[in-house]
């Protein structure tokens, strides 16, 4: 199971106050290509008031997704 960094946990707390179906993400510029649109490095999606989906990506490839409960992540 993946754990959250401090920056990611801050986004999780912010997402808890948002309406369902909200998406928050951390984007970083691709270190290899100066002009490219990499995937968001971290993406969270609010499913409902109790749960959300988190995804950790590489710059150009989709990474693992996991479902969490807000109560367990805080």
Residue, then its C-alpha position, 0 to 999 in steps of 0.5 A: x500500500x502506498x503512503x502519502x507524502x506531506x504535500x499529498x496529504x495536504x491535498x487529501x485534506x483539501x479534497x475532503x471539503x470539496x463536492x463529490x467528483x472533484x479531482x485535485x492533482x500535482x503536476x510537474x514538468x517533464x525533466x526529459x522533454x522540454x515541450x511535453x504534457x506529462x501525466x499528473x504525478x499525483x491525482x486524487x478523485x473524490x468518489x463520495x463524502x467517505x472515500x476517494x481514489x488516489x493515483x501515482x503516475x510516472x511522467x509518461x505512464x499511468x501508475x497504481x490506483x488505490x481507493x482510500x477512506x478519508x477517515x483512514x488517510x488523515 
